[in-house]
Amino acid sequence: MGERLEALMRIIVGIVTGIILGVWKILIDLFFIINFIWTLIAGKRIAELATLSETWNTQWYTYKRYMIFLTNERPFPFTNLTPNISKFKR
C-alpha cells in the first residue's frame, strides 16, 4: 500500500512543484539575460544570479528524480531545498 500511496502523491507533488518550478524558471531565464548583458558590458558576471540559477537547476533535478520513480524523496516545497549539486567556483 505504501508504494501505491506514494505513486498517487506524485500527482499532487507534480502539479504543485511543477507550477513553482515553472514560475521560477521564468525568473531564471530573466536572470540569464541580465547576467549575459551585464557580463558583456562590465566584463564580469553577477555570481549571485549564477548561484540562484544553480539552485533552480538542483531543484529541477531533484523533482525529475522523484517524478520518474528513481527516489521517494519529495522535492521542494514538500521538503527543504536540496543543496546545490555542482561545486562551481564563483
C-alpha positions, -999 to +999 in steps of 0.1 A: +000+000+000+029+024+007+042+024-029+007+030-042+001+059-019+035+074-029+026+069-066-006+089-060+013+116-041+033+121-073+002+137-089-001+163-062+037+168-060+039+170-098+013+197-100+024+219-071+062+216-076+058+218-114+040+252-111+065+266-086+095+255-107+078+267-139+073+302-125+108+301-110+122+291-145+108+323-159+129+343-134+159+321-142+155+329-179+154+366-170+185+363-148+203+346-177+196+376-199+206+401-172+238+382-164+246+378-201+242+415-208+260+426-176+289+403-185+292+418-219+291+453-206+310+450-173+333+421-181+323+401-151+293+381-142+269+385-113+278+355-091+246+357-070+224+353-101+245+323-112+242+307-078+204+313-077+202+297-112+222+267-099+197+264-070+169+261-095+188+236-116+193+214-085+156+216-075+146+207-111+170+177-110+155+166-076+120+170-090+127+149-121+143+121-100+112+119-079+088+120-108+105+092-126+103+070-095+141+070-090+136+081-054+108+086-029+125+118-016+100+145-023+112+177-038+108+213-027+083+226-013+075+193+003+110+192+019+138+217+023+157+230-007+183+204-018+219+217-015+234+226-049+248+196-067+275+214-086+307+227-070+314+255-093+337+283-082+324+319-082 
